[in-house]
Amino acid sequence: MVLQSIAVEDYAAEGKALSRLDGKVIFIEGAVPGDVVDVRLSKNKKEWAEGKAVHFQSLSKDRVDPFCQHFGICGGCKWQMLPYEKQLLYKQQEVTQNLKRIGKVALPEMEPILGCEQTSRYRNKLEFTFSNKRYLTTEEISAGAELKQEDALGFHVPRLFDKIIDIETCHLMEEPANAIKNTIRAFAKEQGYTFYDIREHKGWLRTLIIRVVTTGEVMVNVCFGYEDAKERKKLFDHLLEQVPSITTLLYTINPKKNDTIYDLEPKAYTGNGYIMEKLEDLRFKIGPKSFFQTNTRQGERLYQVTREFAELTGKETVYDLYCGTGSIGLFVSRLAKKIIGVEVVKEAIDDARENAALNDIGHAEFFAGDVIDICDDAFFSHHGKPDVIITDPPRAGMHEKLVQKILDMEAPLVVYVSCNPATQARDLSRLGEKYEVTRVRPVDMFPQTHHIENVVQLKLKK
């Protein structure tokens, strides 16, 4: 079913545009407020419908020209057609609506969103996929492109697991990222190397992971379906000759059916197998499997907001929950008496301990396990109860048992860092039993996308 001449009014959650027709809410993919579009519906319920803009009757005056040749096909930077100031406006609006509608807690005046100074080439990590099935665009098919299997190196087509968009220039990362990707692809095709077939689970080249950090160091990890030392050496020697700025080059043999490398062992071909990144004057060692904020410069500003909200005086015991590699805890440590970090992923805790030692921070301790199990009376009697809790959960938010644990701990101050204001709002509602929200500030980590981080300060009710 196609609805015609729908005037787009606003943005809703998850980057979808919004319109109303006879009292029914229409969520629209690919449109901007001010557009007038024809919408092909994919879902049509009594009170709402969802669909995609398939024809534009007129365009919004707010639109700008996207800067990427792959815009509209690649699912990465869907908001390139919006001026950055409008992106920030809609992100702040989404945070406000989520906290009010889902959280239903009393809110202070929202502080202005902290935007990015660098709105492209801001990521420090990208993962590209090799495939023997290049995605053909509608335009290519209409122009009579042959439907034959072609090799590609790029990103997955949204909602298609076995098709890869062949990416020529990606604007998400500083060079030499594109030079690395394009050099490998050209040489692989020239040499006749096999690109992976995800359906048949055959092929040599599987994935390419690149990290380019603010210190100028560059890490490359190429994942292969099987070992071939002779051809790997030929490929790597060519790559290093063409892109000499690579600091460390690794390879991972992955014979599994999935692409994850966390249960595999990357090996260094050149370099020491890791790179060093900086946040303010702190140094962080990043290995091929390390977790780290993917936008270093804005991650630093996010942590500065977190530190400000923590109101540290040097006397506090700070509990850093979901601490990952310890970056937030270590970042605020100079103003705290003690840092206690808890994280369920053991490898991340190993990195956190190493980063603490690297920066001569002796008053930070890190523990692997579930917060619910670790933080019992014996733990508190040994380490002290928290004066400040910092929590930075994944998109799903905090488990309700952890929310209850925080309520039981009764720390005077909690700083909640979230990458999903909807689940954050749900958790704030639960925490409202004992806490009041005292400060809120969104931070934009991912320009050109609808994703938004939000930092909330809560204080124990008196």
Summary of the structure (lengths in Angstrom):
residues: 462
radius of gyration: 24.0
end to end distance: 55.9
largest distance: 72.6
contacts: 1507
relative contact order: 0.11
helix: 27%
strand: 31%
